[in-house]
């Protein structure tokens, strides 16, 4: 064999080794990413409930990519099956998000219909009697008469921890507010959200406003015009108790509804 032939053969072998090294490195990255994505969907109880078949396919593709990674020259096949695993993980996540959104929408619609039915069924007294009774109820439920006006407090028990959606246990109070505003069309309200001091400032501010908006959304769903409702979020400002104890923190996690006077004049905001 001539020196020229040996040199050409050496170059070919070096090129193959280089290509294999690149493919192997690329396949390792793809395999690690696919594994991380699969781990996330595998640990998500909602994904396992809604898209179990896609999770299984993602796991099977990942296992095949892992097996192929031990064979010389199979880098491109590893990348292919790692890609399939990632896509199945992504499809499982997308399918889950879609179903969760549909479930949430159906739940909200059912609750809205139930509240509207309860509102219609509650109109048994005459308008005059009902108005007087409701005003007494609102005054009884309100905790404080302040320079901002009559203030009603919805406590933290009406929300799940860290969530902005109202629980069903708030419906009785919300119905009274709706009826009172319907019978007093000039009155307006300001809905103010507050949190305790745990968590970041921006997160607390967002949660407090989201909770206030959640109450406002229910009022609007039940027929109160949005122009009669103001929404404010104050985060962990203006605590009513110390944040050093669980009881104090629970007191500070609240939504306050401030009622205007009979002419629609609200006291100054904080």
N, C-alpha and C positions, 0 to 999 in steps of 0.2 A: 504494500500500500504506500502510495507516494505521500510526501509531506503535505502536498496541496490537498489531497483527499482527506487526510487526517485532520487538517485544519478546518475544512468545511464541515466534517462530521462533528468536530468539537463545537463549532459555532451553532450548529443545529441543536445539539444537546443543551447548550447554554440557553438558547432561545426557548426551548421547551421548558426548561427549569424555571426560567423567568416568568413565562406565561402561567405555569402551574402555581408559582408563588403568588402572583397577583390574584389569580382566581381563588386560591385558598384563603388569602387574606380577605378578599371581598365576601367569600362565603361565610367566614367566621363572624364578620360584622352583621351580615344578614340573619344568621342563625341567632345571634345574641338579641337582636332587635325583635325578631319573631317570638323568641322565648319571653321577653319582657312584656310584649303585647298580650300574649296568651295568658301569662300569669295574672295580668290585670282583669281580664274578662272572667278567668276561672274563679277569682276571688270575689266577684260581684254577684251577690245573691239574686239581683233582679235579672241579670244576663242569664244566669243558670235557669231561672224560672221561665223566661220568655223565649230564649233562643238556644236551647240545649243542643240542638242538632248542629248549629254553626260552631258552637264551642267544641263539640266532638270532632268535627271536620278540621278545625284549627289544630287540635291536639294531635290528630292522626298525621296531618301534613308536617307538623313540627317534628314528630317522632321519626318520620321517614327522612326528613332533612338531617336529623341528628345521626341516624344510622349511616346515611350516605357520606357524612362528613369524615367517617373513619376510612373510606376507600380512596386510594390514590387516583387523582384525575377526575374526581366527581364534583369539583367545585361548582360548576354551572348547574348541575342537578340540585345541589344543596341550595343554591340561590333560588332556583325555581320553586322548590317545595317550601322554603322559608317564606317566599313571597305569597304562595297560596295560603299558608298559615296566617300570615298577617292580614290578608284580605278577608279570610273567614272570621278572624277576630274583629275586624272593622265592621263587617256585615252584622255580626252578632251585636255589637255596640249600637249601630245605627238602628237595627230592628228593635232593640230594647228601648232606645230613646223614643222612637215613634210610638210604640205601644204604651209607654209610660205617659206620654203626652196625651194620647187618646183616652187613657184611663182617667187622667186628671181632669180632662175636659168633660168627660161623662159624669164624673163625680160632682163637679161644680154645677153642671146643668141640672142634675137630679136634686142637688141641695137647693138651687135657686127655685126650682119648681115647688119643692116642699115648703120653702119659706113663703112663696107667693100664696100657696094653698092655705097655709096657717094664717096668713095675713087676712085673707078673705073670710075665713071661718071665724076670725076673732071679732068681726064687726057685728056684734049682736046688740050692743047698746045704742041708744040714740047718739047722734054726733055730739050734742051738748053734754050728755052724761059721760060719754067716752072721753071727750076732751078734758073734762074736769078730773076724771079718774086717772087719765094718763099723766096729766100735769102733776098730780100728787105722787104718782109712781116715779116719775122722773126726778122730782125733788127728793123722794125717799132714797132713790138709788144714788143720787149725786152725793159725793163725799164732802165737797167743800164749796162754800160761796166765797169767791175771790174777787179781786179787782178786775180779773179777766172775764168774770161772769160765773154762772153756775157750772161746776165741773163734775163730770161723771168719770169714774176710773174703771177701766176694764183691766183686770189683773192678768198676770203672767199665766195663770192656769188656763186661760182661754186660748193659749198658743202652745204648740209643741216646742221643746227647747231648740233654739236656733232657727225656728221656722216662722214664716210670716202668715201662713194660712190660718184663719179662724177655725177653732173647733166647733162642733155642733152645740156644745154647752153654752156658747155665746148667743145662740139664736133667740132665746127668750128676751134678753136685754136688747138685742138689735131690733126685734119686732116692736118693742115699746118705743124705741127711738124713731123708727119709721112712722109709726102711727102718730106719734106726737108731732112730728114735722109735717105730716100730711094734714093734720087738723090745725096746724099753725103755719100757714104758708109763708108768712113773712120772716119767720125765724130761720137763722142759718147756724151752722156749726163749724168749729175748727177742730180737726182731729189731730192730736199730737202724740207722736210715738217716742218712747224712752227705753233705754236699756240699762243694765248694770255696768260696772266698770271693767268686767272681764272682756277680753278680746281687744282688737285694735280699734283705734278711733274711727277710721273710715268704715270698717265692718260694722261697728255699732251704729254709726250714723245711717248706713244703708238699711240695716235691719230695722231700726226704729221707724224710718220712713216707709219701708215696705209693709210693716205691720199697720201703720196708720192708713196706708193706701188700701190695704186689704179690707179694713173696716169701711172705708169710703166706697170701695167697689161693691160691697154687699148692699149698702144704702142705695147706691145708684141702680143696681140690679132690681131693687124693689121699688123703684119709681121716683126716688128723690133726685131732683135735677143737680147736675154737677156744679152749677153756679152757686148753689146753696152750701157747698162743702169746700172747706179749705183743708189742706193737708200739710203737716209739718213734721219733720223728724229731728230730734235733738240729741240722739245718741245717749251717751252717759252723762250729759249735763243735767242739772237741776234734780239731783237725787232727793228722795223724800226720806231716806234712811241711810245708815252707814253701809258701805259695801264690804265691811269686814266679816259679816256673818251671812249665812245662807238666807236667813229670814230677811235681812236687810236687802240683799241682792234681789230677792223675789219681789219685795215691795217696789224696788226701783225699775223692774221690768214691767212696764205698763203702757197702756194707751189711754190718754185722757181726752174726753169729748167736752169741749167748751161750747155752751149754748149762748146764743145772742139774747138780747131782750126782745120784747114783743114787736118792736119796730125794726128788728133785724140788725141792731147795732152790736157788734162784737167788741169786747174789751181788747186792749192792745195785746199783740203777740209778745212773746218773751224776747 
